[in-house]
Amino acid sequence: MAHTFEELVQKQRAAEAARIMVEELRDTYGPPAERRMTGAQSGTYETALRAWRDLARDAQTAVSEYAKETGRSRSEVEAEVERAASRDDR
């Protein structure tokens, strides 16, 4: 599947937003291994964690495909995407 650079940036931003959500839930509920979460809290945390992992995996896969399609190194593309995603010009 062909990806545009902007699609890669959006995927990276989505993965980062999901990571932040997991960290916020962890801060609110406490570390999963150290504190007993309610059923609802556990479900919310696990759903957020799965979303983050899925989005991060999708972003990494897209970066790899884009690098291959454009003949560039994966690390070069990844660094460029991360820089663009971290800018606040959304």
Buried (B, 14 or more C-beta within 10 A) or exposed (E): EEBEEEBBBBBBBBBBEBBEBBEEBBEEBEEBEEEEBEEEBEEBBBEBBEBBBEBBEEBBEBBEBBBEEEEEEBEEBBEBBBEBBEEEEE
